[in-house]
Amino acid sequence: MADADPQRITLPADFPVEWNSPEDADRFWTRDRMHQPFPVPVLAGDFMERTTGAGMNKAHEYYGRPIRMERRRFNCYTFATVRMVVPPADMPAASRQGEQNTLNATPEIWERWETEWLPEVKGLLDWWDRFNLPGASVPSLRSHLAESFETSVRCWIIHFTLAPIITGPSSMFRDLYTDLFGEDRGLESHGLTLTEDNKSLETDRELWVLSQYLRGLDNGDRLIESGSDDDLRTALGERLDRYLAIYGHRSGDASGLAGLTWFEDPSPVLATVRAYAKADDPDPGIDHGHRLAERDRLIDAARDRLSGYPESVTKQFDRALLLAQQGTRMQEDHAFWIDQQTNARTHYVAMEAGRRLASAGVIPTPADVNHLGLEEVLEALDRLAADESFDLTALVEERAADLAYWTQIDAPAEIGMRPAGGRPDTAS
């Protein structure tokens, strides 16, 4: 039975929270395990608060959903809270309308991605790439960093506006599939939603191509078994450079901003190339072709079973399948273009700011820029442009130590005040 009154959440002894205001203490906060599951430095927290926070809220507004989200960093962990934008009595009706608006818009999302949003994202990436980072003046770099954050917000608005095609159609197709053919065939439905290609498959195929080039070299066996990364980079040469220029703007770092990309540090790429070369795996394109053939067989079998149904059911099946396939591809493609490519560009600008500040002796190393908030970095660049002498070493060392400390502590899933009626579904 749900609690009738709001309940103060008891915090673990090793996770005290300093609230910015009494209002924050009385709100329900959930740890963000999806976007930032680990402790993050200050700049990454600022970045994701501005980008995912603004992006999600613009999408809620666009679809008429009666909620808004706020993100906040507590003890280096990211938490989110949801607030209603209509009176409680109006929430059920407003929520239903928001859900209906989202469903109505979903069939148009793929076309809008291809004709509007993807060209826009590519144009923004070109804008970033045209900017001469090492040659920019400090004032120009300062302006470009501020604008990069704002441009990233736009990219994440697109991200969350297209999200319904990722989260909805697959489960709806599974529900329809089981309604038509039985619950025991539920898992089979996923095989029908496989797509012809996506950016993740493309990225992996090109890694395999690099591995086969390495295997064909006269000294390939030695490089694969015992060669250093430097030797491997030299051997792969321009082929590796081309790969990194296209696919290397991504990071395995969970902060979304602080970690080095493959373009900056290709060691993850080299490790994968070496592993593929050792394993003697077949062309992944051939394997995917076999999976596509199985997909087509499943689709044909499903349509055979539908032969006795009314035409309206067949059309409903085809529409649901197409949307699910689009969603499967969008899951990979949007992550490549937005989560990876656009985040990386903002990271490069922030790192250039770090190099300028480190060269001036303001911070110890370029990476220490991550321990400053965006406004602090912009102010530091202003002071640098004014030829001031100042030192932020003590501040970044304190924050680096703070991050290291909280990395050893596992944050709770919830903090603050659990609302009357228990944990709301919208808080996840």
C-alpha positions as CSV (number, residue, x, y, z in Angstrom):
1,M,0.0,0.0,0.0
2,A,1.4,3.4,-1.0
3,D,2.3,5.9,1.7
4,A,-0.4,8.5,2.3
5,D,2.0,11.3,3.1
6,P,5.4,12.4,1.8
7,Q,8.3,10.5,3.3
8,R,11.7,11.9,4.0
9,I,14.3,9.5,2.5
10,T,16.9,8.4,5.0
11,L,20.4,9.1,3.5
12,P,23.3,6.6,4.0
13,A,25.8,7.7,6.6
14,D,28.5,8.0,3.9
15,F,26.4,10.1,1.6
16,P,25.4,13.4,3.4
17,V,23.8,16.0,1.1
18,E,24.2,19.7,1.4
19,W,21.0,21.2,-0.1
20,N,21.1,24.5,-2.0
21,S,17.7,25.4,-0.6
22,P,14.9,23.9,1.6
23,E,12.9,23.5,-1.5
24,D,15.5,21.1,-3.0
25,A,15.4,19.0,0.2
26,D,11.7,18.6,-0.2
27,R,11.8,17.4,-3.7
28,F,12.2,13.8,-5.0
29,W,15.6,13.2,-6.7
30,T,16.6,10.0,-8.5
31,R,20.1,9.1,-9.5
32,D,20.7,9.3,-13.3
33,R,22.0,5.9,-14.1
34,M,21.4,6.2,-17.8
35,H,23.4,9.3,-18.9
36,Q,25.9,9.7,-16.1
37,P,26.0,6.6,-13.9
38,F,29.3,7.5,-12.3
39,P,30.7,10.6,-10.5
40,V,31.5,13.3,-13.0
41,P,33.7,16.5,-12.8
42,V,32.1,19.9,-12.6
43,L,32.3,20.8,-16.3
44,A,30.7,17.6,-17.4
45,G,27.9,18.1,-14.9
46,D,27.3,21.6,-16.3
47,F,27.3,20.2,-19.8
48,M,24.8,17.5,-19.2
49,E,22.6,19.6,-17.0
50,R,22.3,22.2,-19.8
51,T,22.0,19.8,-22.7
52,T,20.0,16.8,-21.6
53,G,18.0,18.9,-19.2
54,A,17.0,21.5,-21.8
55,G,16.6,18.9,-24.5
56,M,14.2,16.7,-22.5
57,N,12.2,19.7,-21.3
58,K,11.8,21.1,-24.8
59,A,10.6,17.7,-26.0
60,H,8.1,17.5,-23.1
61,E,6.9,20.9,-24.1
62,Y,6.7,20.0,-27.8
63,Y,4.6,16.9,-27.1
64,G,2.5,18.7,-24.5
65,R,3.6,16.5,-21.7
66,P,2.7,18.0,-18.3
67,I,6.1,17.5,-16.6
68,R,9.5,19.1,-16.6
69,M,12.9,17.8,-15.4
70,E,15.7,19.4,-13.5
71,R,19.2,17.9,-13.1
72,R,21.6,18.6,-10.3
73,R,25.0,17.3,-9.2
74,F,25.2,16.1,-5.6
75,N,28.5,14.7,-4.3
76,C,29.7,14.5,-7.9
77,Y,26.7,12.2,-8.9
78,T,24.0,13.4,-11.2
79,F,20.4,13.3,-9.9
80,A,17.2,14.4,-11.6
81,T,13.8,15.6,-10.3
82,V,10.5,15.9,-12.1
83,R,7.9,18.6,-11.4
84,M,4.4,19.0,-12.7
85,V,3.4,22.0,-14.8
86,V,-0.3,21.6,-14.3
87,P,-2.4,21.3,-11.1
88,P,-2.4,17.7,-9.6
89,A,-6.1,17.3,-10.5
90,D,-5.3,17.9,-14.2
91,M,-2.4,15.5,-14.4
92,P,-4.2,12.4,-15.5
93,A,-5.9,14.1,-18.5
94,A,-2.8,16.1,-19.4
95,S,-0.7,13.0,-19.3
96,R,-3.0,11.1,-21.5
97,Q,-3.1,14.0,-24.0
98,G,0.7,14.1,-24.0
99,E,1.0,10.4,-24.7
100,Q,-1.5,10.7,-27.5
101,N,0.4,13.7,-29.0
102,T,3.6,11.6,-28.9
103,L,1.9,8.6,-30.6
104,N,0.5,10.9,-33.3
105,A,3.9,12.4,-34.0
106,T,5.9,9.2,-34.0
107,P,5.2,8.1,-37.6
108,E,6.7,11.3,-39.0
109,I,9.9,11.2,-36.9
110,W,12.0,9.2,-39.3
111,E,11.3,11.4,-42.3
112,R,12.0,14.5,-40.2
113,W,15.3,13.0,-39.1
114,E,16.4,12.3,-42.7
115,T,15.1,15.6,-44.2
116,E,15.5,18.1,-41.4
117,W,17.3,17.0,-38.2
118,L,20.2,15.0,-39.6
119,P,21.1,17.6,-42.2
120,E,21.0,20.2,-39.4
121,V,23.3,18.1,-37.1
122,K,25.7,17.6,-40.0
123,G,25.8,21.3,-40.6
124,L,26.5,22.0,-37.0
125,L,29.4,19.4,-37.1
126,D,30.8,21.2,-40.1
127,W,30.5,24.5,-38.2
128,W,32.6,23.1,-35.4
129,D,35.1,21.6,-37.7
130,R,35.6,24.8,-39.6
131,F,36.7,26.7,-36.5
132,N,40.4,26.9,-36.1
133,L,40.9,25.9,-32.5
134,P,44.7,26.2,-32.2
135,G,44.7,29.5,-34.2
136,A,41.9,31.2,-32.4
137,S,42.5,34.2,-30.2
138,V,41.5,33.8,-26.5
139,P,38.4,36.1,-26.9
140,S,37.3,34.1,-30.0
141,L,37.9,30.8,-28.2
142,R,35.9,32.1,-25.3
143,S,32.9,33.0,-27.5
144,H,33.2,29.7,-29.4
145,L,33.1,27.7,-26.1
146,A,30.0,29.5,-24.9
147,E,28.4,29.0,-28.3
148,S,29.4,25.3,-28.4
149,F,27.4,24.7,-25.2
150,E,24.4,26.4,-26.7
151,T,24.8,24.5,-30.0
152,S,25.0,21.3,-28.0
153,V,21.7,22.2,-26.4
154,R,20.1,22.4,-29.8
155,C,21.5,18.9,-30.7
156,W,20.0,17.4,-27.6
157,I,16.6,19.0,-28.2
158,I,16.7,17.1,-31.5
159,H,17.8,14.0,-29.5
160,F,14.8,14.0,-27.2
161,T,12.3,15.1,-29.9
162,L,13.1,12.0,-31.9
163,A,13.3,9.7,-28.8
164,P,9.7,8.4,-29.1
165,I,10.6,6.4,-32.2
166,I,13.3,4.7,-30.2
167,T,11.4,4.0,-27.0
168,G,7.9,3.2,-28.3
169,P,7.5,1.3,-31.6
170,S,9.6,-1.8,-30.6
171,S,7.4,-2.6,-27.6
172,M,4.2,-1.8,-29.5
173,F,5.2,-4.1,-32.3
174,R,6.0,-6.8,-29.7
175,D,2.6,-6.4,-28.1
176,L,0.9,-6.6,-31.5
177,Y,2.9,-9.6,-32.5
178,T,2.0,-11.5,-29.3
179,D,-1.6,-10.5,-29.7
180,L,-1.7,-12.0,-33.2
181,F,0.5,-15.0,-32.8
182,G,0.7,-15.8,-29.1
183,E,2.9,-14.9,-26.1
184,D,5.3,-17.7,-26.8
185,R,6.4,-15.9,-29.9
186,G,7.1,-12.6,-28.2
187,L,10.9,-12.8,-28.3
188,E,10.7,-13.8,-32.0
189,S,9.4,-10.3,-32.8
190,H,12.8,-8.7,-32.2
191,G,14.2,-10.7,-35.1
192,L,11.8,-9.0,-37.5
193,T,13.0,-5.5,-36.5
194,L,16.6,-5.9,-37.7
195,T,17.6,-3.1,-40.1
196,E,19.6,-3.2,-43.3
197,D,22.4,-1.1,-41.8
198,N,23.2,1.5,-39.1
199,K,26.2,3.6,-38.0
200,S,27.2,1.1,-35.3
201,L,27.4,-1.8,-37.8
202,E,29.3,0.5,-40.2
203,T,31.8,1.4,-37.5
204,D,32.4,-2.2,-36.6
205,R,32.7,-3.3,-40.2
206,E,35.4,-0.7,-40.8
207,L,37.3,-2.0,-37.8
208,W,37.2,-5.5,-39.3
209,V,38.6,-4.0,-42.6
210,L,41.5,-2.5,-40.7
211,S,42.2,-5.9,-39.0
212,Q,42.3,-7.7,-42.4
213,Y,44.7,-5.1,-43.8
214,L,46.9,-5.7,-40.7
215,R,46.7,-9.5,-41.2
216,G,47.9,-9.1,-44.8
217,L,51.1,-7.2,-44.0
218,D,54.4,-9.0,-44.2
219,N,55.1,-8.3,-40.5
220,G,51.4,-8.5,-39.6
221,D,51.7,-11.6,-37.3
222,R,54.4,-9.9,-35.2
223,L,52.4,-6.7,-35.0
224,I,49.3,-8.6,-33.9
225,E,51.0,-10.7,-31.3
226,S,53.6,-8.4,-29.8
227,G,53.8,-5.1,-31.6
228,S,53.3,-1.9,-29.6
229,D,50.5,0.5,-30.2
230,D,53.0,2.9,-31.8
231,D,54.1,0.2,-34.2
232,L,50.5,-0.6,-35.0
233,R,49.6,3.0,-35.6
234,T,52.6,3.3,-38.0
235,A,51.6,0.2,-39.9
236,L,48.0,1.2,-40.3
237,G,49.0,4.7,-41.3
238,E,46.6,6.7,-43.3
239,R,44.0,4.0,-43.1
240,L,43.8,4.5,-39.4
241,D,43.8,8.2,-39.8
242,R,40.8,8.0,-42.1
243,Y,39.0,5.7,-39.8
244,L,39.5,8.0,-36.8
245,A,38.5,11.1,-38.8
246,I,35.1,9.5,-39.5
247,Y,34.4,7.2,-36.5
248,G,36.8,8.4,-33.8
249,H,34.8,11.2,-32.3
250,R,33.4,9.2,-29.4
251,S,34.5,8.4,-25.9
252,G,33.8,5.5,-23.6
253,D,33.8,7.9,-20.7
254,A,30.4,8.1,-18.9
255,S,30.7,11.8,-18.2
256,G,29.6,12.8,-21.7
257,L,32.4,15.4,-21.9
258,A,35.5,14.8,-19.9
259,G,37.0,11.6,-21.4
260,L,39.4,11.4,-24.3
261,T,37.9,10.4,-27.6
262,W,39.2,7.7,-29.9
263,F,40.5,10.5,-32.1
264,E,42.7,11.7,-29.3
265,D,43.6,8.4,-27.9
266,P,43.0,5.5,-30.4
267,S,44.2,2.7,-28.0
268,P,40.6,1.2,-27.8
269,V,40.5,1.1,-31.7
270,L,44.0,-0.5,-31.8
271,A,43.0,-3.1,-29.2
272,T,39.9,-4.0,-31.1
273,V,41.7,-4.2,-34.4
274,R,44.3,-6.5,-32.8
275,A,41.6,-8.7,-31.3
276,Y,39.8,-9.0,-34.6
277,A,43.0,-9.9,-36.4
278,K,43.8,-12.6,-33.8
279,A,40.3,-14.1,-33.8
280,D,40.2,-14.8,-37.5
281,D,36.5,-13.8,-37.5
282,P,34.6,-13.8,-40.8
283,D,33.4,-10.6,-42.4
284,P,30.7,-9.1,-40.1
285,G,28.9,-8.0,-43.2
286,I,28.4,-11.6,-44.2
287,D,27.1,-12.5,-40.8
288,H,24.7,-9.6,-40.9
289,G,23.5,-10.7,-44.3
290,H,22.6,-14.1,-42.8
291,R,20.7,-12.4,-40.1
292,L,18.9,-10.3,-42.6
293,A,17.9,-13.4,-44.5
294,E,16.5,-14.9,-41.3
295,R,14.7,-11.7,-40.7
296,D,13.1,-11.9,-44.1
297,R,12.1,-15.5,-43.5
298,L,10.4,-14.5,-40.2
299,I,8.6,-11.7,-41.9
300,D,7.4,-13.9,-44.7
301,A,6.2,-16.5,-42.2
302,A,4.3,-13.9,-40.2
303,R,2.6,-12.6,-43.3
304,D,1.6,-16.1,-44.3
305,R,0.0,-16.5,-40.9
306,L,-1.8,-13.2,-41.5
307,S,-3.3,-14.3,-44.8
308,G,-6.7,-15.1,-43.2
309,Y,-6.9,-11.7,-41.4
310,P,-8.7,-8.6,-42.7
311,E,-6.6,-6.3,-44.8
312,S,-6.8,-3.7,-42.0
313,V,-4.9,-6.0,-39.7
314,T,-2.2,-6.7,-42.3
315,K,-1.8,-2.9,-42.9
316,Q,-1.5,-2.4,-39.1
317,F,1.1,-5.1,-38.9
318,D,3.2,-3.5,-41.8
319,R,3.0,-0.1,-40.3
320,A,4.0,-1.3,-36.8
321,L,6.9,-3.3,-38.3
322,L,8.2,-0.4,-40.3
323,L,8.1,1.9,-37.3
324,A,9.9,-0.7,-35.2
325,Q,12.6,-1.1,-37.8
326,Q,13.1,2.6,-38.0
327,G,13.4,2.8,-34.2
328,T,16.0,0.0,-34.2
329,R,18.1,2.0,-36.7
330,M,17.5,5.3,-35.0
331,Q,18.8,3.9,-31.7
332,E,22.2,3.5,-33.2
333,D,22.3,6.4,-35.7
334,H,21.2,9.1,-33.3
335,A,23.8,8.0,-30.8
336,F,26.5,8.2,-33.4
337,W,25.6,11.7,-34.7
338,I,24.5,13.4,-31.4
339,D,25.7,11.5,-28.3
340,Q,29.1,10.8,-29.9
341,Q,29.9,13.3,-32.6
342,T,28.4,16.5,-31.2
343,N,29.5,15.9,-27.6
344,A,33.1,15.2,-28.9
345,R,33.2,18.6,-30.7
346,T,32.3,20.5,-27.5
347,H,34.9,18.4,-25.6
348,Y,37.5,19.5,-28.1
349,V,36.7,23.2,-27.6
350,A,36.8,22.7,-23.8
351,M,40.2,20.9,-24.1
352,E,41.6,23.8,-26.1
353,A,40.5,26.2,-23.4
354,G,42.3,23.9,-20.9
355,R,45.5,24.0,-23.0
356,R,45.4,27.8,-23.0
357,L,44.9,28.0,-19.3
358,A,47.5,25.4,-18.6
359,S,50.0,27.1,-20.8
360,A,49.5,30.3,-18.8
361,G,50.0,28.5,-15.6
362,V,46.4,29.0,-14.4
363,I,45.7,25.2,-14.0
364,P,48.3,22.4,-13.8
365,T,47.2,20.4,-16.9
366,P,44.7,20.9,-19.8
367,A,42.5,18.1,-18.4
368,D,42.1,20.1,-15.2
369,V,39.6,22.4,-17.1
370,N,37.1,19.6,-16.3
371,H,37.2,20.7,-12.6
372,L,35.9,24.1,-13.5
373,G,32.3,25.0,-14.3
374,L,31.4,26.6,-17.6
375,E,31.1,30.1,-16.2
376,E,34.4,29.7,-14.3
377,V,36.1,28.7,-17.6
378,L,34.6,31.6,-19.5
379,E,35.7,34.0,-16.7
380,A,39.2,32.5,-16.7
381,L,39.5,33.1,-20.4
382,D,38.3,36.6,-20.0
383,R,41.0,37.2,-17.4
384,L,43.5,35.5,-19.6
385,A,42.6,37.8,-22.5
386,A,42.9,40.8,-20.1
387,D,46.5,39.6,-19.4
388,E,45.7,39.1,-15.7
389,S,48.0,36.9,-13.5
390,F,46.0,34.4,-11.5
391,D,46.2,30.7,-10.4
392,L,43.3,28.2,-10.0
393,T,45.6,25.3,-9.0
394,A,44.3,25.0,-5.5
395,L,40.7,25.0,-6.7
396,V,41.1,22.3,-9.3
397,E,43.2,20.1,-6.9
398,E,40.5,20.4,-4.3
399,R,37.8,19.4,-6.8
400,A,39.9,16.6,-8.2
401,A,40.3,15.2,-4.7
402,D,36.6,15.5,-4.2
403,L,35.8,13.6,-7.3
404,A,38.3,10.9,-6.4
405,Y,36.7,10.6,-2.9
406,W,33.1,10.2,-4.2
407,T,34.2,7.7,-6.8
408,Q,34.8,5.3,-3.9
409,I,31.2,5.9,-2.6
410,D,28.1,4.3,-4.2
411,A,25.4,6.9,-4.3
412,P,21.9,6.0,-3.3
413,A,19.2,5.6,-5.9
414,E,17.0,8.3,-4.3
415,I,17.4,11.4,-2.1
416,G,15.2,14.1,-0.8
417,M,11.4,13.6,-0.2
418,R,9.5,10.7,-1.6
419,P,6.1,12.1,-2.6
420,A,2.7,11.0,-1.3
421,G,1.6,7.9,-3.1
422,G,5.2,6.5,-3.4
423,R,7.8,6.8,-6.2
424,P,6.3,8.5,-9.3
425,D,6.7,6.7,-12.6
426,T,7.8,9.9,-14.2
427,A,10.9,10.1,-12.0
428,S,12.8,7.4,-13.8
